[in-house]
């Protein structure tokens, strides 16, 4: 088997209102090259945009990779690294308190995408000067501003 490519991924999601118009931005970096991805939805939530940024970045990878994902979303990082999302799926998208888990459609896609890659999540504080996080935020905001 070929050695996996190492990819750095930076993501952010943003919303004007929650719910409201939302956008997401992703930067992929591999072998010194970068690719920017972004998109928006007219009516969404911040958490849906955070999830979409990670999903779209992973979907853009053409082969299984070692991926280091840097995001300011505790929602995404904790749900994956603490096993919550897998637990929600195993419990029919119900949380421990029996309330429905939010965004099961996106969690399903994300969990499937994660199975294709060797992934590490890194959380960074948002709006704290992390260069790539700030770039992703700028992309996300520009995307949702299309609807304002």
KAGIGI-V598732 format. One record per pair of residues at least 12 apart in sequence whose C-alpha atoms are under 10 Angstrom apart, sorted by the first residue. I is the first residue (numbers start at 1). J is the second residue. Records with the same first field share a line. If there is no record, write none. Layout:
I = J / J
This chain:
2 = 64
3 = 64 / 65 / 66
4 = 63 / 64 / 65 / 66 / 67 / 117 / 118
5 = 30 / 31 / 61 / 63 / 64 / 65 / 66 / 67
6 = 29 / 30 / 31 / 64 / 65 / 66 / 67 / 68 / 118 / 119
7 = 28 / 29 / 30 / 31 / 32 / 33 / 34 / 61 / 65 / 66 / 67 / 68 / 69 / 119
8 = 27 / 28 / 29 / 30 / 31 / 34 / 65 / 66 / 67 / 68 / 69 / 70 / 119 / 120
9 = 26 / 27 / 28 / 29 / 30 / 34 / 35 / 36 / 53 / 54 / 57 / 58 / 67 / 68 / 69 / 70 / 71 / 121 / 122 / 132
10 = 25 / 26 / 27 / 28 / 29 / 36 / 53 / 54 / 57 / 68 / 69 / 70 / 71 / 72 / 122 / 131 / 132 / 133 / 134 / 135 / 136
11 = 24 / 25 / 26 / 27 / 28 / 36 / 37 / 38 / 49 / 50 / 51 / 52 / 53 / 54 / 55 / 56 / 57 / 69 / 70 / 71 / 72 / 73 / 132 / 133 / 134 / 135 / 136 / 137 / 139 / 140
12 = 24 / 25 / 26 / 27 / 38 / 46 / 47 / 49 / 50 / 51 / 52 / 53 / 54 / 70 / 71 / 72 / 73 / 126 / 132 / 133 / 134 / 135 / 136 / 137 / 138 / 139 / 140 / 141
13 = 25 / 26 / 38 / 39 / 40 / 45 / 46 / 47 / 48 / 49 / 50 / 51 / 52 / 53 / 54 / 71 / 72 / 73 / 133 / 136 / 137 / 138 / 139 / 140 / 141 / 143 / 144
14 = 40 / 44 / 45 / 46 / 47 / 48 / 49 / 50 / 136 / 137 / 138 / 139 / 140 / 141 / 142 / 143 / 144
15 = 40 / 41 / 42 / 43 / 44 / 45 / 46 / 47 / 48 / 49 / 50 / 140 / 141 / 143 / 144 / 145
16 = 43 / 44 / 45 / 46 / 141 / 144 / 145 / 147 / 148
17 = 43 / 44 / 45 / 46
18 = 43 / 44 / 45 / 46 / 47
19 = 42 / 43 / 44 / 45 / 46 / 47 / 48
20 = 41 / 42 / 43 / 44 / 45 / 46 / 144 / 147 / 148
21 = 40 / 41 / 42 / 43 / 44 / 45 / 46 / 49 / 141 / 143 / 144 / 145 / 146 / 147 / 148
22 = 39 / 40 / 41 / 42 / 43 / 44 / 45 / 46 / 47 / 48 / 49 / 50 / 140 / 141 / 142 / 143 / 144 / 145 / 146 / 147
23 = 38 / 39 / 40 / 41 / 42 / 43 / 44 / 45 / 46 / 48 / 49 / 50 / 52 / 53 / 136 / 137 / 138 / 139 / 140 / 141 / 142 / 143 / 144 / 145 / 146 / 147
24 = 37 / 38 / 39 / 40 / 41 / 46 / 48 / 49 / 50 / 51 / 52 / 53 / 54 / 56 / 136 / 137 / 138 / 139 / 140 / 141 / 142 / 143 / 144
25 = 37 / 38 / 39 / 40 / 49 / 50 / 52 / 53 / 54 / 56 / 57 / 133 / 134 / 135 / 136 / 137 / 138 / 139 / 140 / 141 / 142 / 143
26 = 38 / 39 / 50 / 52 / 53 / 54 / 55 / 56 / 57 / 58 / 69 / 70 / 71 / 132 / 133 / 135 / 136 / 137 / 139 / 140
27 = 53 / 54 / 57 / 69 / 70 / 132 / 133 / 135 / 136 / 139
28 = 57 / 58 / 60 / 61 / 67 / 68 / 69
29 = 67 / 68
30 = 67
35 = 57 / 60
36 = 57 / 135 / 136 / 139
37 = 53 / 56 / 57 / 60 / 136 / 139 / 140
38 = 52 / 53 / 56 / 57 / 136 / 139 / 140 / 142 / 143
39 = 52 / 53 / 56 / 139 / 140 / 141 / 142 / 143 / 144
40 = 52 / 53 / 139 / 140 / 141 / 142 / 143 / 144 / 145 / 146 / 147
41 = 143 / 144 / 146 / 147
42 = 143 / 144 / 145 / 146 / 147 / 148
43 = 144 / 147
45 = 103
46 = 73
47 = 73 / 74 / 75 / 76 / 102 / 103
48 = 76 / 102 / 103 / 105 / 106 / 107
49 = 106 / 140
50 = 71 / 72 / 73 / 74 / 75 / 76 / 140
51 = 73 / 75 / 76 / 77 / 103 / 106 / 107 / 109 / 110
52 = 106 / 107 / 109 / 110
53 = 71 / 136 / 140
54 = 69 / 70 / 71 / 76 / 110 / 113 / 114
55 = 106 / 107 / 109 / 110 / 111 / 112 / 113 / 114
56 = 109 / 110 / 113
57 = 69 / 113
58 = 110 / 113 / 114 / 116 / 117 / 119
59 = 109 / 110 / 113 / 114 / 116
61 = 113 / 116 / 117
63 = 116 / 117
64 = 113 / 114 / 115 / 116 / 117 / 118
65 = 116 / 117 / 118 / 119
66 = 116 / 117 / 118 / 119 / 120
67 = 114 / 117 / 118 / 119 / 120 / 121
68 = 118 / 119 / 120 / 121 / 122
69 = 119 / 120 / 121 / 122 / 123
70 = 120 / 121 / 122 / 123 / 124 / 132 / 133
71 = 121 / 122 / 123 / 124 / 125 / 126 / 132 / 133 / 136
72 = 122 / 123 / 124 / 125 / 126 / 127 / 128 / 130 / 133 / 137
73 = 122 / 123 / 124 / 125 / 126
74 = 122 / 123 / 124 / 125
76 = 107 / 110 / 121 / 123
77 = 120 / 121 / 122 / 123
78 = 121 / 123
79 = 107
80 = 107 / 110 / 111 / 114 / 120 / 121
81 = 120 / 121 / 122
84 = 96 / 101
85 = 101 / 104 / 107 / 108 / 110 / 111
86 = 107 / 108 / 111
88 = 100 / 101 / 102 / 104 / 107
89 = 101 / 104 / 107 / 108 / 111
92 = 104
93 = 105 / 107 / 108
